[in-house]
Each structure stands twice: as structure tokens, then as C-alpha cells.
Amino acid sequence: MLSAILETYLSQEKRIKKYLTRFLSNPQDIDEIAQEAFLRAFASEGKQPIKRPRSFLYTTAKHLALDHVKKKSPVIASDMSDKDQLQSLLDEGQLSPEDQLASKELLVSFAKAVSVLPERGRRDFILAKVNGHS
């Protein structure tokens, strides 16, 4: 009997790669990310059973793709502290659709992380990082 992750990957490989085109345009990157997602999911399955292998594979692929985009997007990764510059790039359409998606995903991750802070910590963090107060 094949592992659930292997069975799912074999049946979903083309769909996973098509899904990755939402984040990536280079066919080599898409192939590499799909393979890496399988390898990581397969390794995770060896540690504990995966209840929803299809969902797990797609989620792993998405996170790997977003990490890949972030690494290739120095504007987003290194200039997040300069929100005015980032906003001007967005307004002028200078970021590729992939970079725009990555910046939105990064913003969502940031918002989720901040939302779990206690009220005072959240307020202080937002004042310090977003509004520039110390």
C-alpha cells in the first residue's frame, strides 16, 4: 500500500503545478516547488499521520511558493520598513503581479501575528512599527 501523501501527489501533481502558477511563472520553479512540497509532506507523514493529505500538500506548496517569491522580491523582503516606498511602487504598478501577491500575503501574515498579541502589546507594536513612534 502506498502512503497517503504519495497517492495524493501522484493523482494531484498536475493540479498542484497548475495551482502554483498563481504564485510562480517559471516552469522550473513550479516543478521544484511541487517536488519540494511532496518531499516535505512525505517526511511529515513519516512523523505523524496526515488526516487530509490533499489539503496538506496544497498548503505546503503554497507556503513554499510564497517563500520563494519573498526571497526573489528584495523590495518586499528588505524594504517593508519603508511603507511609503512600497506604497508608491504599488500605486505606480512597478511590482509584478507575483510581488503584489507576495506583499499582500506578507501583510496578511503580519496582521495575523499582530492580532494574537495582548491589547497593549498590539497597540504599542503598531505605534512603534507602523506609525514610527518609539
C-alpha positions as CSV (number, residue, x, y, z in Angstrom):
1,M,0.0,0.0,0.0
2,L,1.3,3.5,-1.0
3,S,1.4,6.3,1.5
4,A,-1.5,8.7,1.5
5,I,0.8,11.6,0.6
6,L,2.4,9.6,-2.3
7,E,-1.0,8.6,-3.6
8,T,-2.3,12.1,-3.4
9,Y,0.7,13.6,-5.0
10,L,0.6,11.2,-7.9
11,S,-3.1,11.9,-8.5
12,Q,-2.8,15.7,-8.0
13,E,0.7,16.5,-9.4
14,K,-0.6,18.4,-12.5
15,R,-3.3,20.2,-10.5
16,I,-0.7,21.2,-7.8
17,K,1.6,22.6,-10.6
18,K,-1.3,24.5,-12.1
19,Y,-2.2,25.9,-8.7
20,L,1.4,27.0,-8.3
21,T,1.1,29.2,-11.4
22,R,-0.9,31.6,-9.2
23,F,2.3,32.4,-7.4
24,L,5.1,31.5,-9.9
25,S,5.6,31.8,-13.6
26,N,8.9,30.0,-14.2
27,P,8.1,26.3,-15.1
28,Q,11.4,25.2,-13.4
29,D,10.4,26.9,-10.2
30,I,7.0,25.4,-10.3
31,D,8.4,21.9,-10.8
32,E,11.0,22.4,-8.0
33,I,8.4,23.8,-5.6
34,A,5.9,20.9,-6.3
35,Q,8.7,18.3,-5.7
36,E,9.8,20.0,-2.5
37,A,6.2,20.2,-1.3
38,F,5.9,16.4,-1.9
39,L,9.2,15.7,-0.1
40,R,8.3,17.8,2.9
41,A,4.8,16.4,3.2
42,F,6.1,12.8,2.8
43,A,8.7,13.5,5.5
44,S,6.0,14.9,7.8
45,E,3.8,11.8,7.2
46,G,6.7,9.7,8.5
47,K,6.5,11.5,11.8
48,Q,2.7,11.5,12.2
49,P,-0.3,10.6,10.2
50,I,-1.7,13.3,7.9
51,K,-5.5,13.4,8.1
52,R,-6.1,15.5,5.0
53,P,-3.2,14.8,2.6
54,R,-4.6,16.8,-0.3
55,S,-5.0,19.9,1.8
56,F,-1.6,19.3,3.4
57,L,0.1,19.1,0.0
58,Y,-1.6,22.2,-1.4
59,T,-0.9,24.2,1.8
60,T,2.8,23.1,1.8
61,A,3.1,24.0,-1.9
62,K,1.6,27.4,-1.3
63,H,3.9,28.2,1.6
64,L,6.9,27.1,-0.3
65,A,5.9,29.2,-3.3
66,L,5.3,32.3,-1.2
67,D,8.7,31.8,0.5
68,H,10.3,31.5,-2.9
69,V,8.6,34.7,-4.1
70,K,9.6,36.5,-1.0
71,K,13.3,35.5,-1.4
72,K,13.2,36.7,-5.0
73,S,11.5,40.0,-4.1
74,P,14.1,42.1,-2.3
75,V,11.7,45.1,-2.4
76,I,9.2,43.3,-0.3
77,A,11.6,41.4,1.9
78,S,14.1,44.3,2.7
79,D,12.1,47.5,2.4
80,M,9.0,46.6,4.4
81,S,10.1,49.3,6.9
82,D,9.7,51.9,4.2
83,K,6.0,51.7,3.8
84,D,5.8,54.9,1.7
85,Q,8.2,53.5,-0.9
86,L,6.3,50.2,-1.0
87,Q,3.0,52.0,-1.4
88,S,4.4,54.2,-4.2
89,L,5.6,51.1,-6.0
90,L,2.2,49.5,-5.6
91,D,0.5,52.7,-6.8
92,E,2.7,53.0,-9.8
93,G,2.3,49.4,-10.8
94,Q,6.0,48.7,-10.6
95,L,5.7,45.5,-8.8
96,S,4.9,42.4,-10.8
97,P,1.7,40.6,-10.0
98,E,3.7,37.9,-8.1
99,D,5.3,40.6,-6.0
100,Q,2.0,42.2,-5.3
101,L,0.5,38.9,-4.3
102,A,3.5,38.2,-2.0
103,S,3.2,41.6,-0.4
104,K,-0.5,41.0,0.3
105,E,0.3,37.6,1.7
106,L,3.0,39.1,3.9
107,L,0.6,41.8,5.1
108,V,-2.0,39.1,6.0
109,S,0.7,37.1,7.9
110,F,1.7,40.3,9.7
111,A,-1.9,41.1,10.6
112,K,-2.5,37.6,11.9
113,A,0.7,37.7,14.0
114,V,-0.2,41.1,15.5
115,S,-3.8,40.1,16.2
116,V,-2.7,37.5,18.7
117,L,-0.8,40.0,20.8
118,P,-2.4,41.3,24.0
119,E,-4.2,44.6,23.5
120,R,-1.5,46.8,25.0
121,G,1.3,44.9,23.2
122,R,-0.6,45.2,19.9
123,R,-1.2,48.9,20.4
124,D,2.5,49.5,21.3
125,F,3.7,47.4,18.4
126,I,1.5,49.2,15.9
127,L,2.5,52.6,17.2
128,A,6.2,51.6,17.0
129,K,6.4,49.8,13.7
130,V,3.6,51.3,11.6
131,N,3.4,54.9,12.9
132,G,7.1,55.3,13.7
133,H,6.7,56.0,17.4
134,S,9.2,54.7,19.9
